[in-house]
Amino acid sequence: MEKKKLEYFKDLLNERKKSLLEEAKETMVEMTDEEEAFPDPNDRASLESDRNRLLRIRDRERKLISKIDKALERVENGTFGICEECGEEISEGRLKARPVTTLCINCKEEQEKKEKARHL
């Protein structure tokens, strides 16, 4: 991949990581600053439900940050944009849509077919 494109994806990955880390920090501040005096049990239950949902979202984002870090490592070691399965280049469109991907579209489709067949 051209150096200019690698820089584009590196910047894209770093921006996404920065955004996710800022959101996580805001969540922690909000969760520690909230007053928790709810005389109505339904209000309390709603708050707990909302918090649980938000924590699940943040956990998925934490996993995404790990994938972003691995993608940044691939940028640095020259393997970014190369399919781990077949060794072919991953299309630029696919990388723009999902820059943490490690598989080209053909290998990903094949992986999904195998996964689906196992569950039948």
Backbone atoms as SQL, in Angstrom:
CREATE TABLE atoms (id INTEGER PRIMARY KEY, chain TEXT, resi INTEGER, resn TEXT, atom TEXT, x REAL, y REAL, z REAL);
INSERT INTO atoms VALUES
  (1, 'A', 1, 'MET', 'N', 0.853, -1.171, 0.000),
  (2, 'A', 1, 'MET', 'CA', 0.000, 0.000, 0.000),
  (3, 'A', 1, 'MET', 'C', 0.903, 1.240, 0.000),
  (4, 'A', 2, 'GLU', 'N', 0.447, 2.256, -0.699),
  (5, 'A', 2, 'GLU', 'CA', 1.203, 3.501, -0.779),
  (6, 'A', 2, 'GLU', 'C', 1.313, 4.159, 0.598),
  (7, 'A', 3, 'LYS', 'N', 2.421, 4.870, 0.793),
  (8, 'A', 3, 'LYS', 'CA', 2.671, 5.523, 2.071),
  (9, 'A', 3, 'LYS', 'C', 1.571, 6.531, 2.410),
  (10, 'A', 4, 'LYS', 'N', 1.091, 7.264, 1.408),
  (11, 'A', 4, 'LYS', 'CA', 0.047, 8.270, 1.632),
  (12, 'A', 4, 'LYS', 'C', -1.243, 7.617, 2.139),
  (13, 'A', 5, 'LYS', 'N', -1.594, 6.477, 1.560),
  (14, 'A', 5, 'LYS', 'CA', -2.797, 5.759, 1.997),
  (15, 'A', 5, 'LYS', 'C', -2.611, 5.192, 3.401),
  (16, 'A', 6, 'LEU', 'N', -1.418, 4.686, 3.684),
  (17, 'A', 6, 'LEU', 'CA', -1.149, 4.168, 5.025),
  (18, 'A', 6, 'LEU', 'C', -1.293, 5.272, 6.063),
  (19, 'A', 7, 'GLU', 'N', -0.807, 6.452, 5.747),
  (20, 'A', 7, 'GLU', 'CA', -0.946, 7.592, 6.668),
  (21, 'A', 7, 'GLU', 'C', -2.417, 7.942, 6.875),
  (22, 'A', 8, 'TYR', 'N', -3.195, 7.879, 5.786),
  (23, 'A', 8, 'TYR', 'CA', -4.633, 8.149, 5.882),
  (24, 'A', 8, 'TYR', 'C', -5.279, 7.179, 6.873),
  (25, 'A', 9, 'PHE', 'N', -5.003, 5.893, 6.720),
  (26, 'A', 9, 'PHE', 'CA', -5.611, 4.892, 7.596),
  (27, 'A', 9, 'PHE', 'C', -5.074, 4.994, 9.021),
  (28, 'A', 10, 'LYS', 'N', -3.812, 5.315, 9.173),
  (29, 'A', 10, 'LYS', 'CA', -3.244, 5.509, 10.503),
  (30, 'A', 10, 'LYS', 'C', -3.958, 6.657, 11.212),
  (31, 'A', 11, 'ASP', 'N', -4.154, 7.763, 10.496),
  (32, 'A', 11, 'ASP', 'CA', -4.866, 8.909, 11.073),
  (33, 'A', 11, 'ASP', 'C', -6.313, 8.538, 11.407),
  (34, 'A', 12, 'LEU', 'N', -6.967, 7.815, 10.508),
  (35, 'A', 12, 'LEU', 'CA', -8.346, 7.380, 10.722),
  (36, 'A', 12, 'LEU', 'C', -8.449, 6.517, 11.982),
  (37, 'A', 13, 'LEU', 'N', -7.545, 5.567, 12.123),
  (38, 'A', 13, 'LEU', 'CA', -7.539, 4.675, 13.287),
  (39, 'A', 13, 'LEU', 'C', -7.256, 5.452, 14.572),
  (40, 'A', 14, 'ASN', 'N', -6.289, 6.347, 14.530),
  (41, 'A', 14, 'ASN', 'CA', -5.956, 7.129, 15.724),
  (42, 'A', 14, 'ASN', 'C', -7.103, 8.048, 16.137),
  (43, 'A', 15, 'GLU', 'N', -7.782, 8.648, 15.166),
  (44, 'A', 15, 'GLU', 'CA', -8.934, 9.508, 15.479),
  (45, 'A', 15, 'GLU', 'C', -10.054, 8.699, 16.130),
  (46, 'A', 16, 'ARG', 'N', -10.326, 7.518, 15.577),
  (47, 'A', 16, 'ARG', 'CA', -11.380, 6.668, 16.132),
  (48, 'A', 16, 'ARG', 'C', -11.034, 6.236, 17.557),
  (49, 'A', 17, 'LYS', 'N', -9.779, 5.878, 17.771),
  (50, 'A', 17, 'LYS', 'CA', -9.346, 5.472, 19.108),
  (51, 'A', 17, 'LYS', 'C', -9.490, 6.633, 20.087),
  (52, 'A', 18, 'LYS', 'N', -9.062, 7.807, 19.681),
  (53, 'A', 18, 'LYS', 'CA', -9.166, 8.990, 20.531),
  (54, 'A', 18, 'LYS', 'C', -10.618, 9.266, 20.902),
  (55, 'A', 19, 'SER', 'N', -11.498, 9.166, 19.930),
  (56, 'A', 19, 'SER', 'CA', -12.925, 9.391, 20.155),
  (57, 'A', 19, 'SER', 'C', -13.494, 8.381, 21.153),
  (58, 'A', 20, 'LEU', 'N', -13.141, 7.122, 20.987),
  (59, 'A', 20, 'LEU', 'CA', -13.628, 6.076, 21.891),
  (60, 'A', 20, 'LEU', 'C', -13.122, 6.285, 23.315),
  (61, 'A', 21, 'LEU', 'N', -11.872, 6.674, 23.441),
  (62, 'A', 21, 'LEU', 'CA', -11.304, 6.912, 24.774),
  (63, 'A', 21, 'LEU', 'C', -11.967, 8.110, 25.453),
  (64, 'A', 22, 'GLU', 'N', -12.280, 9.152, 24.684),
  (65, 'A', 22, 'GLU', 'CA', -12.965, 10.317, 25.244),
  (66, 'A', 22, 'GLU', 'C', -14.372, 9.947, 25.712),
  (67, 'A', 23, 'GLU', 'N', -15.079, 9.138, 24.911),
  (68, 'A', 23, 'GLU', 'CA', -16.420, 8.701, 25.297),
  (69, 'A', 23, 'GLU', 'C', -16.374, 7.873, 26.574),
  (70, 'A', 24, 'ALA', 'N', -15.385, 7.006, 26.687),
  (71, 'A', 24, 'ALA', 'CA', -15.247, 6.173, 27.886),
  (72, 'A', 24, 'ALA', 'C', -14.983, 7.045, 29.115),
  (73, 'A', 25, 'LYS', 'N', -14.140, 8.048, 28.955),
  (74, 'A', 25, 'LYS', 'CA', -13.834, 8.949, 30.059),
  (75, 'A', 25, 'LYS', 'C', -15.086, 9.715, 30.493),
  (76, 'A', 26, 'GLU', 'N', -15.860, 10.198, 29.513),
  (77, 'A', 26, 'GLU', 'CA', -17.102, 10.914, 29.822),
  (78, 'A', 26, 'GLU', 'C', -18.082, 10.009, 30.565),
  (79, 'A', 27, 'THR', 'N', -18.158, 8.765, 30.161),
  (80, 'A', 27, 'THR', 'CA', -19.053, 7.808, 30.816),
  (81, 'A', 27, 'THR', 'C', -18.661, 7.622, 32.271),
  (82, 'A', 28, 'MET', 'N', -17.382, 7.477, 32.527),
  (83, 'A', 28, 'MET', 'CA', -16.923, 7.279, 33.903),
  (84, 'A', 28, 'MET', 'C', -17.248, 8.505, 34.757),
  (85, 'A', 29, 'VAL', 'N', -17.052, 9.696, 34.206),
  (86, 'A', 29, 'VAL', 'CA', -17.351, 10.922, 34.947),
  (87, 'A', 29, 'VAL', 'C', -18.845, 10.997, 35.243),
  (88, 'A', 30, 'GLU', 'N', -19.667, 10.720, 34.237),
  (89, 'A', 30, 'GLU', 'CA', -21.126, 10.765, 34.417),
  (90, 'A', 30, 'GLU', 'C', -21.595, 9.755, 35.461),
  (91, 'A', 31, 'MET', 'N', -21.032, 8.565, 35.427),
  (92, 'A', 31, 'MET', 'CA', -21.483, 7.518, 36.342),
  (93, 'A', 31, 'MET', 'C', -21.062, 7.803, 37.782),
  (94, 'A', 32, 'THR', 'N', -19.973, 8.502, 37.965),
  (95, 'A', 32, 'THR', 'CA', -19.528, 8.794, 39.327),
  (96, 'A', 32, 'THR', 'C', -20.133, 10.083, 39.867),
  (97, 'A', 33, 'ASP', 'N', -20.628, 10.946, 38.981),
  (98, 'A', 33, 'ASP', 'CA', -21.193, 12.232, 39.407),
  (99, 'A', 33, 'ASP', 'C', -22.688, 12.195, 39.684),
  (100, 'A', 34, 'GLU', 'N', -23.377, 11.164, 39.210),
  (101, 'A', 34, 'GLU', 'CA', -24.836, 11.127, 39.330),
  (102, 'A', 34, 'GLU', 'C', -25.287, 10.945, 40.778),
  (103, 'A', 35, 'GLU', 'N', -26.339, 11.668, 41.137),
  (104, 'A', 35, 'GLU', 'CA', -27.003, 11.455, 42.422),
  (105, 'A', 35, 'GLU', 'C', -27.814, 10.175, 42.311),
  (106, 'A', 36, 'GLU', 'N', -27.834, 9.408, 43.363),
  (107, 'A', 36, 'GLU', 'CA', -28.518, 8.118, 43.289),
  (108, 'A', 36, 'GLU', 'C', -29.647, 7.996, 44.298),
  (109, 'A', 37, 'ALA', 'N', -30.318, 9.085, 44.604),
  (110, 'A', 37, 'ALA', 'CA', -31.448, 9.049, 45.531),
  (111, 'A', 37, 'ALA', 'C', -32.743, 8.960, 44.727),
  (112, 'A', 38, 'PHE', 'N', -33.265, 7.744, 44.603),
  (113, 'A', 38, 'PHE', 'CA', -34.491, 7.520, 43.851),
  (114, 'A', 38, 'PHE', 'C', -35.539, 6.894, 44.768),
  (115, 'A', 39, 'PRO', 'N', -36.513, 7.697, 45.175),
  (116, 'A', 39, 'PRO', 'CA', -37.551, 7.126, 46.025),
  (117, 'A', 39, 'PRO', 'C', -38.426, 6.122, 45.267),
  (118, 'A', 40, 'ASP', 'N', -38.535, 6.287, 43.969),
  (119, 'A', 40, 'ASP', 'CA', -39.377, 5.399, 43.172),
  (120, 'A', 40, 'ASP', 'C', -38.525, 4.228, 42.641),
  (121, 'A', 41, 'PRO', 'N', -38.882, 2.997, 42.983),
  (122, 'A', 41, 'PRO', 'CA', -38.119, 1.831, 42.523),
  (123, 'A', 41, 'PRO', 'C', -38.067, 1.715, 40.989),
  (124, 'A', 42, 'ASN', 'N', -39.104, 2.198, 40.308),
  (125, 'A', 42, 'ASN', 'CA', -39.097, 2.146, 38.844),
  (126, 'A', 42, 'ASN', 'C', -38.028, 3.058, 38.261),
  (127, 'A', 43, 'ASP', 'N', -37.850, 4.236, 38.865),
  (128, 'A', 43, 'ASP', 'CA', -36.792, 5.139, 38.409),
  (129, 'A', 43, 'ASP', 'C', -35.429, 4.506, 38.617),
  (130, 'A', 44, 'ARG', 'N', -35.264, 3.872, 39.744),
  (131, 'A', 44, 'ARG', 'CA', -34.002, 3.199, 40.064),
  (132, 'A', 44, 'ARG', 'C', -33.736, 2.071, 39.066),
  (133, 'A', 45, 'ALA', 'N', -34.750, 1.304, 38.759),
  (134, 'A', 45, 'ALA', 'CA', -34.613, 0.197, 37.814),
  (135, 'A', 45, 'ALA', 'C', -34.261, 0.716, 36.414),
  (136, 'A', 46, 'SER', 'N', -34.879, 1.814, 36.024),
  (137, 'A', 46, 'SER', 'CA', -34.565, 2.413, 34.721),
  (138, 'A', 46, 'SER', 'C', -33.119, 2.865, 34.658),
  (139, 'A', 47, 'LEU', 'N', -32.644, 3.492, 35.728),
  (140, 'A', 47, 'LEU', 'CA', -31.255, 3.940, 35.785),
  (141, 'A', 47, 'LEU', 'C', -30.305, 2.747, 35.670),
  (142, 'A', 48, 'GLU', 'N', -30.584, 1.698, 36.409),
  (143, 'A', 48, 'GLU', 'CA', -29.722, 0.516, 36.382),
  (144, 'A', 48, 'GLU', 'C', -29.723, -0.133, 34.998),
  (145, 'A', 49, 'SER', 'N', -30.880, -0.192, 34.374),
  (146, 'A', 49, 'SER', 'CA', -30.980, -0.754, 33.033),
  (147, 'A', 49, 'SER', 'C', -30.170, 0.075, 32.034),
  (148, 'A', 50, 'ASP', 'N', -30.303, 1.394, 32.124),
  (149, 'A', 50, 'ASP', 'CA', -29.548, 2.285, 31.240),
  (150, 'A', 50, 'ASP', 'C', -28.045, 2.137, 31.460),
  (151, 'A', 51, 'ARG', 'N', -27.649, 2.044, 32.704),
  (152, 'A', 51, 'ARG', 'CA', -26.222, 1.878, 33.013),
  (153, 'A', 51, 'ARG', 'C', -25.683, 0.562, 32.465),
  (154, 'A', 52, 'ASN', 'N', -26.441, -0.500, 32.649),
  (155, 'A', 52, 'ASN', 'CA', -25.997, -1.803, 32.144),
  (156, 'A', 52, 'ASN', 'C', -25.838, -1.786, 30.631),
  (157, 'A', 53, 'ARG', 'N', -26.787, -1.164, 29.956),
  (158, 'A', 53, 'ARG', 'CA', -26.705, -1.059, 28.496),
  (159, 'A', 53, 'ARG', 'C', -25.476, -0.257, 28.089),
  (160, 'A', 54, 'LEU', 'N', -25.248, 0.853, 28.763),
  (161, 'A', 54, 'LEU', 'CA', -24.100, 1.695, 28.467),
  (162, 'A', 54, 'LEU', 'C', -22.788, 0.965, 28.739),
  (163, 'A', 55, 'LEU', 'N', -22.739, 0.204, 29.799),
  (164, 'A', 55, 'LEU', 'CA', -21.520, -0.558, 30.101),
  (165, 'A', 55, 'LEU', 'C', -21.258, -1.643, 29.062),
  (166, 'A', 56, 'ARG', 'N', -22.315, -2.265, 28.543),
  (167, 'A', 56, 'ARG', 'CA', -22.129, -3.253, 27.465),
  (168, 'A', 56, 'ARG', 'C', -21.581, -2.584, 26.217),
  (169, 'A', 57, 'ILE', 'N', -22.090, -1.395, 25.908),
  (170, 'A', 57, 'ILE', 'CA', -21.596, -0.642, 24.751),
  (171, 'A', 57, 'ILE', 'C', -20.119, -0.303, 24.952),
  (172, 'A', 58, 'ARG', 'N', -19.780, 0.181, 26.122),
  (173, 'A', 58, 'ARG', 'CA', -18.383, 0.552, 26.403),
  (174, 'A', 58, 'ARG', 'C', -17.466, -0.675, 26.360),
  (175, 'A', 59, 'ASP', 'N', -17.971, -1.843, 26.754),
  (176, 'A', 59, 'ASP', 'CA', -17.164, -3.058, 26.672),
  (177, 'A', 59, 'ASP', 'C', -16.879, -3.416, 25.218),
  (178, 'A', 60, 'ARG', 'N', -17.878, -3.282, 24.361),
  (179, 'A', 60, 'ARG', 'CA', -17.655, -3.524, 22.925),
  (180, 'A', 60, 'ARG', 'C', -16.649, -2.526, 22.369),
  (181, 'A', 61, 'GLU', 'N', -16.742, -1.279, 22.830),
  (182, 'A', 61, 'GLU', 'CA', -15.800, -0.262, 22.376),
  (183, 'A', 61, 'GLU', 'C', -14.385, -0.547, 22.879),
  (184, 'A', 62, 'ARG', 'N', -14.279, -1.095, 24.088),
  (185, 'A', 62, 'ARG', 'CA', -12.968, -1.481, 24.616),
  (186, 'A', 62, 'ARG', 'C', -12.328, -2.541, 23.718),
  (187, 'A', 63, 'LYS', 'N', -13.141, -3.489, 23.285),
  (188, 'A', 63, 'LYS', 'CA', -12.635, -4.526, 22.379),
  (189, 'A', 63, 'LYS', 'C', -12.237, -3.922, 21.038),
  (190, 'A', 64, 'LEU', 'N', -13.000, -2.926, 20.585),
  (191, 'A', 64, 'LEU', 'CA', -12.672, -2.247, 19.336),
  (192, 'A', 64, 'LEU', 'C', -11.349, -1.497, 19.460),
  (193, 'A', 65, 'ILE', 'N', -11.096, -0.893, 20.599),
  (194, 'A', 65, 'ILE', 'CA', -9.824, -0.196, 20.823),
  (195, 'A', 65, 'ILE', 'C', -8.665, -1.181, 20.687),
  (196, 'A', 66, 'SER', 'N', -8.841, -2.376, 21.213),
  (197, 'A', 66, 'SER', 'CA', -7.808, -3.403, 21.084),
  (198, 'A', 66, 'SER', 'C', -7.570, -3.750, 19.608),
  (199, 'A', 67, 'LYS', 'N', -8.641, -3.851, 18.846),
  (200, 'A', 67, 'LYS', 'CA', -8.511, -4.133, 17.411),
  (201, 'A', 67, 'LYS', 'C', -7.837, -2.972, 16.690),
  (202, 'A', 68, 'ILE', 'N', -8.142, -1.756, 17.105),
  (203, 'A', 68, 'ILE', 'CA', -7.501, -0.581, 16.507),
  (204, 'A', 68, 'ILE', 'C', -6.000, -0.619, 16.791),
  (205, 'A', 69, 'ASP', 'N', -5.625, -0.941, 18.017),
  (206, 'A', 69, 'ASP', 'CA', -4.203, -1.042, 18.358),
  (207, 'A', 69, 'ASP', 'C', -3.496, -2.075, 17.485),
  (208, 'A', 70, 'LYS', 'N', -4.150, -3.204, 17.264),
  (209, 'A', 70, 'LYS', 'CA', -3.556, -4.245, 16.413),
  (210, 'A', 70, 'LYS', 'C', -3.444, -3.770, 14.967),
  (211, 'A', 71, 'ALA', 'N', -4.444, -3.025, 14.497),
  (212, 'A', 71, 'ALA', 'CA', -4.392, -2.484, 13.134),
  (213, 'A', 71, 'ALA', 'C', -3.250, -1.473, 13.011),
  (214, 'A', 72, 'LEU', 'N', -3.064, -0.654, 14.037),
  (215, 'A', 72, 'LEU', 'CA', -1.950, 0.303, 14.023),
  (216, 'A', 72, 'LEU', 'C', -0.604, -0.418, 14.006),
  (217, 'A', 73, 'GLU', 'N', -0.515, -1.537, 14.701),
  (218, 'A', 73, 'GLU', 'CA', 0.703, -2.353, 14.656),
  (219, 'A', 73, 'GLU', 'C', 0.954, -2.857, 13.236),
  (220, 'A', 74, 'ARG', 'N', -0.134, -3.270, 12.555),
  (221, 'A', 74, 'ARG', 'CA', 0.009, -3.752, 11.179),
  (222, 'A', 74, 'ARG', 'C', 0.446, -2.621, 10.246),
  (223, 'A', 75, 'VAL', 'N', -0.031, -1.406, 10.507),
  (224, 'A', 75, 'VAL', 'CA', 0.428, -0.256, 9.719),
  (225, 'A', 75, 'VAL', 'C', 1.941, -0.114, 9.888),
  (226, 'A', 76, 'GLU', 'N', 2.402, -0.195, 11.127),
  (227, 'A', 76, 'GLU', 'CA', 3.825, -0.014, 11.421),
  (228, 'A', 76, 'GLU', 'C', 4.697, -1.136, 10.851),
  (229, 'A', 77, 'ASN', 'N', 4.203, -2.369, 10.887),
  (230, 'A', 77, 'ASN', 'CA', 5.048, -3.472, 10.415),
  (231, 'A', 77, 'ASN', 'C', 4.833, -3.826, 8.938),
  (232, 'A', 78, 'GLY', 'N', 3.981, -3.052, 8.258),
  (233, 'A', 78, 'GLY', 'CA', 3.825, -3.226, 6.813),
  (234, 'A', 78, 'GLY', 'C', 2.842, -4.296, 6.383),
  (235, 'A', 79, 'THR', 'N', 2.035, -4.816, 7.306),
  (236, 'A', 79, 'THR', 'CA', 1.074, -5.859, 6.930),
  (237, 'A', 79, 'THR', 'C', -0.363, -5.351, 6.871),
  (238, 'A', 80, 'PHE', 'N', -0.564, -4.040, 7.124),
  (239, 'A', 80, 'PHE', 'CA', -1.914, -3.483, 7.083),
  (240, 'A', 80, 'PHE', 'C', -2.446, -3.565, 5.660),
  (241, 'A', 81, 'GLY', 'N', -3.709, -3.991, 5.540),
  (242, 'A', 81, 'GLY', 'CA', -4.351, -4.062, 4.232),
  (243, 'A', 81, 'GLY', 'C', -4.080, -5.345, 3.473),
  (244, 'A', 82, 'ILE', 'N', -3.431, -6.295, 4.132),
  (245, 'A', 82, 'ILE', 'CA', -3.152, -7.585, 3.511),
  (246, 'A', 82, 'ILE', 'C', -3.955, -8.649, 4.256),
  (247, 'A', 83, 'CYS', 'N', -4.703, -9.419, 3.509),
  (248, 'A', 83, 'CYS', 'CA', -5.566, -10.452, 4.091),
  (249, 'A', 83, 'CYS', 'C', -4.726, -11.507, 4.805),
  (250, 'A', 84, 'GLU', 'N', -5.091, -11.785, 6.048),
  (251, 'A', 84, 'GLU', 'CA', -4.374, -12.792, 6.829),
  (252, 'A', 84, 'GLU', 'C', -4.605, -14.206, 6.304),
  (253, 'A', 85, 'GLU', 'N', -5.688, -14.393, 5.582),
  (254, 'A', 85, 'GLU', 'CA', -6.037, -15.727, 5.099),
  (255, 'A', 85, 'GLU', 'C', -5.358, -16.053, 3.767),
  (256, 'A', 86, 'CYS', 'N', -5.532, -15.182, 2.764),
  (257, 'A', 86, 'CYS', 'CA', -5.044, -15.493, 1.417),
  (258, 'A', 86, 'CYS', 'C', -3.824, -14.683, 1.003),
  (259, 'A', 87, 'GLY', 'N', -3.507, -13.629, 1.758),
  (260, 'A', 87, 'GLY', 'CA', -2.331, -12.821, 1.447),
  (261, 'A', 87, 'GLY', 'C', -2.554, -11.756, 0.377),
  (262, 'A', 88, 'GLU', 'N', -3.776, -11.665, -0.124),
  (263, 'A', 88, 'GLU', 'CA', -4.091, -10.646, -1.130),
  (264, 'A', 88, 'GLU', 'C', -4.386, -9.318, -0.450),
  (265, 'A', 89, 'GLU', 'N', -4.343, -8.237, -1.241),
  (266, 'A', 89, 'GLU', 'CA', -4.685, -6.927, -0.696),
  (267, 'A', 89, 'GLU', 'C', -6.173, -6.836, -0.402),
  (268, 'A', 90, 'ILE', 'N', -6.494, -6.199, 0.706),
  (269, 'A', 90, 'ILE', 'CA', -7.886, -5.921, 1.061),
  (270, 'A', 90, 'ILE', 'C', -8.269, -4.638, 0.348),
  (271, 'A', 91, 'SER', 'N', -9.453, -4.609, -0.237),
  (272, 'A', 91, 'SER', 'CA', -9.858, -3.436, -1.011),
  (273, 'A', 91, 'SER', 'C', -9.901, -2.185, -0.141),
  (274, 'A', 92, 'GLU', 'N', -9.590, -1.069, -0.762),
  (275, 'A', 92, 'GLU', 'CA', -9.589, 0.201, -0.047),
  (276, 'A', 92, 'GLU', 'C', -10.986, 0.524, 0.498),
  (277, 'A', 93, 'GLY', 'N', -12.016, 0.202, -0.272),
  (278, 'A', 93, 'GLY', 'CA', -13.384, 0.441, 0.182),
  (279, 'A', 93, 'GLY', 'C', -13.709, -0.329, 1.453),
  (280, 'A', 94, 'ARG', 'N', -13.266, -1.569, 1.508),
  (281, 'A', 94, 'ARG', 'CA', -13.496, -2.384, 2.710),
  (282, 'A', 94, 'ARG', 'C', -12.728, -1.808, 3.895),
  (283, 'A', 95, 'LEU', 'N', -11.505, -1.381, 3.660),
  (284, 'A', 95, 'LEU', 'CA', -10.701, -0.799, 4.733),
  (285, 'A', 95, 'LEU', 'C', -11.295, 0.511, 5.228),
  (286, 'A', 96, 'LYS', 'N', -11.879, 1.292, 4.327),
  (287, 'A', 96, 'LYS', 'CA', -12.521, 2.535, 4.756),
  (288, 'A', 96, 'LYS', 'C', -13.748, 2.242, 5.611),
  (289, 'A', 97, 'ALA', 'N', -14.487, 1.209, 5.233),
  (290, 'A', 97, 'ALA', 'CA', -15.693, 0.842, 5.980),
  (291, 'A', 97, 'ALA', 'C', -15.346, 0.199, 7.323),
  (292, 'A', 98, 'ARG', 'N', -14.287, -0.592, 7.334),
  (293, 'A', 98, 'ARG', 'CA', -13.881, -1.306, 8.548),
  (294, 'A', 98, 'ARG', 'C', -12.357, -1.388, 8.591),
  (295, 'A', 99, 'PRO', 'N', -11.711, -0.329, 9.040),
  (296, 'A', 99, 'PRO', 'CA', -10.244, -0.299, 8.982),
  (297, 'A', 99, 'PRO', 'C', -9.541, -1.316, 9.876),
  (298, 'A', 100, 'VAL', 'N', -10.251, -1.949, 10.795),
  (299, 'A', 100, 'VAL', 'CA', -9.626, -2.955, 11.663),
  (300, 'A', 100, 'VAL', 'C', -9.677, -4.354, 11.059),
  (301, 'A', 101, 'THR', 'N', -10.263, -4.483, 9.890),
  (302, 'A', 101, 'THR', 'CA', -10.428, -5.804, 9.290),
  (303, 'A', 101, 'THR', 'C', -9.093, -6.465, 8.973),
  (304, 'A', 102, 'THR', 'N', -9.083, -7.779, 9.030),
  (305, 'A', 102, 'THR', 'CA', -7.874, -8.537, 8.702),
  (306, 'A', 102, 'THR', 'C', -8.114, -9.490, 7.531),
  (307, 'A', 103, 'LEU', 'N', -9.350, -9.508, 7.036),
  (308, 'A', 103, 'LEU', 'CA', -9.695, -10.413, 5.940),
  (309, 'A', 103, 'LEU', 'C', -10.283, -9.651, 4.763),
  (310, 'A', 104, 'CYS', 'N', -9.937, -10.094, 3.559),
  (311, 'A', 104, 'CYS', 'CA', -10.569, -9.531, 2.367),
  (312, 'A', 104, 'CYS', 'C', -12.026, -9.995, 2.343),
  (313, 'A', 105, 'ILE', 'N', -12.814, -9.396, 1.490),
  (314, 'A', 105, 'ILE', 'CA', -14.250, -9.713, 1.474),
  (315, 'A', 105, 'ILE', 'C', -14.498, -11.178, 1.123),
  (316, 'A', 106, 'ASN', 'N', -13.722, -11.732, 0.198),
  (317, 'A', 106, 'ASN', 'CA', -13.931, -13.135, -0.190),
  (318, 'A', 106, 'ASN', 'C', -13.650, -14.090, 0.966),
  (319, 'A', 107, 'CYS', 'N', -12.549, -13.863, 1.667),
  (320, 'A', 107, 'CYS', 'CA', -12.215, -14.724, 2.810),
  (321, 'A', 107, 'CYS', 'C', -13.208, -14.541, 3.946),
  (322, 'A', 108, 'LYS', 'N', -13.683, -13.308, 4.153),
  (323, 'A', 108, 'LYS', 'CA', -14.677, -13.056, 5.202),
  (324, 'A', 108, 'LYS', 'C', -15.988, -13.775, 4.880),
  (325, 'A', 109, 'GLU', 'N', -16.405, -13.713, 3.621),
  (326, 'A', 109, 'GLU', 'CA', -17.631, -14.414, 3.222),
  (327, 'A', 109, 'GLU', 'C', -17.481, -15.913, 3.416),
  (328, 'A', 110, 'GLU', 'N', -16.327, -16.438, 3.067),
  (329, 'A', 110, 'GLU', 'CA', -16.068, -17.875, 3.239),
  (330, 'A', 110, 'GLU', 'C', -16.092, -18.244, 4.724),
  (331, 'A', 111, 'GLN', 'N', -15.501, -17.406, 5.549),
  (332, 'A', 111, 'GLN', 'CA', -15.501, -17.640, 6.993),
  (333, 'A', 111, 'GLN', 'C', -16.937, -17.660, 7.529),
  (334, 'A', 112, 'GLU', 'N', -17.752, -16.720, 7.070),
  (335, 'A', 112, 'GLU', 'CA', -19.142, -16.658, 7.523),
  (336, 'A', 112, 'GLU', 'C', -19.942, -17.859, 7.061),
  (337, 'A', 113, 'LYS', 'N', -19.683, -18.351, 5.847),
  (338, 'A', 113, 'LYS', 'CA', -20.369, -19.555, 5.350),
  (339, 'A', 113, 'LYS', 'C', -20.024, -20.758, 6.223),
  (340, 'A', 114, 'LYS', 'N', -18.751, -20.901, 6.553),
  (341, 'A', 114, 'LYS', 'CA', -18.329, -22.021, 7.399),
  (342, 'A', 114, 'LYS', 'C', -18.952, -21.919, 8.781),
  (343, 'A', 115, 'GLU', 'N', -18.984, -20.712, 9.320),
  (344, 'A', 115, 'GLU', 'CA', -19.575, -20.486, 10.642),
  (345, 'A', 115, 'GLU', 'C', -21.059, -20.828, 10.629),
  (346, 'A', 116, 'LYS', 'N', -21.743, -20.405, 9.578),
  (347, 'A', 116, 'LYS', 'CA', -23.179, -20.673, 9.445),
  (348, 'A', 116, 'LYS', 'C', -23.432, -22.179, 9.327),
  (349, 'A', 117, 'ALA', 'N', -22.591, -22.865, 8.570),
  (350, 'A', 117, 'ALA', 'CA', -22.749, -24.316, 8.388),
  (351, 'A', 117, 'ALA', 'C', -22.554, -25.061, 9.711),
  (352, 'A', 118, 'ARG', 'N', -21.670, -24.569, 10.557),
  (353, 'A', 118, 'ARG', 'CA', -21.436, -25.208, 11.863),
  (354, 'A', 118, 'ARG', 'C', -22.641, -25.079, 12.780),
  (355, 'A', 119, 'HIS', 'N', -23.405, -24.014, 12.597),
  (356, 'A', 119, 'HIS', 'CA', -24.560, -23.770, 13.481),
  (357, 'A', 119, 'HIS', 'C', -25.843, -24.434, 12.976),
  (358, 'A', 120, 'LEU', 'N', -25.793, -25.058, 11.844),
  (359, 'A', 120, 'LEU', 'CA', -26.997, -25.728, 11.324),
  (360, 'A', 120, 'LEU', 'C', -27.124, -27.142, 11.812);
